[in-house]
Amino acid sequence: MAIGRTIAEKPRFAPRPLRPSVSDYVTEQLLELIRAEEEGSRLPSVVSLAQSLSVGAPTVRESLRRLEAIGVVEIRHGSGVYVLNTASRVLLANPYPGQLEARTILELLDARLVIEPPLAGRTAVNASDKEMSELGLVLDEAAELLDGHDPLLHGLNMAFHRGVARFSGNAILAQAVDSIVELYTAEQLVILRLYDNRHRDHEGHVAIFDAIRRRNAEGAAELMRQHLEDVLAVMERQLGDAGASHAAQRGAPRGKGVGLSGR
């Protein structure tokens, strides 16, 4: 059964591979580099970046185009690549970013909380055995990175969420999740750093997968809801006044996320 299948025999779009690509890895490495730069500073040449990251120049160019699309850098042909958005650098480095950036992070999680739990329930019903195996392999790979600092862990975590959406059987909603993950790369990285509990995050993913594998639609949906609620509650605690305001807006006691055992 094809990944990202629809009711029709032929899928209406060609989804990205589930596992993070080399370009994903390079993009996150470049974001780490940009963290230390000043607005307006010029990055090393594409060739130099490619050599330092042990990848080809075309891969670096692809990652730089992605970063340009989200407003982090500006590519000036014939001149070089320049850091464009100081706010993005502050957002990555500062656990208490400005009101607008904090609200974006909270609204991002809120949007995922609306979309992803019902998709997890559908995946428990609709995913093929092959797709179940693919989700399991992603979690196995993530488990090997829990005690390190490899940025591929973030890509694998997002690959799990994208995969759950993709195997739900609804191609439109799967594309919505893919778009959210792609568009808000910087914000997702902030969430990873501020949440800062790799093992608990992984345990949540494993519990969701176990429910999906047992074809427990209600359980999968509820566990996905609990998982995202927990992350959102931590973000609301971390993000100061913006977090308190957001918790009040959605009618939740601040910092009172619902989670799995030990939360």
Salt bridges, closest charged atoms under 4 A:
ASP24 OD2 - ARG16 NH2 3.04
ASP24 OD1 - ARG66 NH2 2.89
GLU28 OE2 - HIS154 NE2 3.59
GLU32 OE1 - ARG35 NH1 3.33
GLU32 OE2 - ARG193 NH2 2.16
GLU38 OE1 - ARG89 NH2 3.84
GLU74 OE1 - ARG76 NE 3.32
GLU107 OE2 - ARG103 NE 3.92
ASP110 OD2 - HIS246 NE2 3.04
GLU116 OE2 - ARG112 NE 2.56
GLU116 OE1 - HIS161 ND1 2.64
ASP129 OD1 - ARG215 NH2 3.56
GLU131 OE1 - ARG5 NH1 3.23
GLU141 OE2 - ARG19 NE 2.73
ASP147 OD1 - HIS199 NE2 2.96
ASP178 OD1 - ARG162 NE 2.65
ASP178 OD2 - ARG166 NH2 2.89
GLU182 OE1 - ARG16 NH1 2.52
GLU182 OE2 - ARG66 NE 3.19
ASP201 OD1 - HIS205 NE2 3.90
ASP201 OD1 - HIS227 NE2 3.40
ASP210 OD1 - ARG213 NH2 3.38
ASP210 OD2 - ARG214 NE 3.05
GLU222 OE2 - ARG225 NH2 2.55
GLU229 OE2 - ARG225 NH1 3.73
GLU229 OE1 - ARG250 NH1 3.11
ASP230 OD2 - ARG200 NE 3.42
ASP230 OD2 - ARG263 NE 3.83
GLU236 OE2 - HIS246 ND1 2.84
GLU236 OE2 - ARG250 NE 2.74
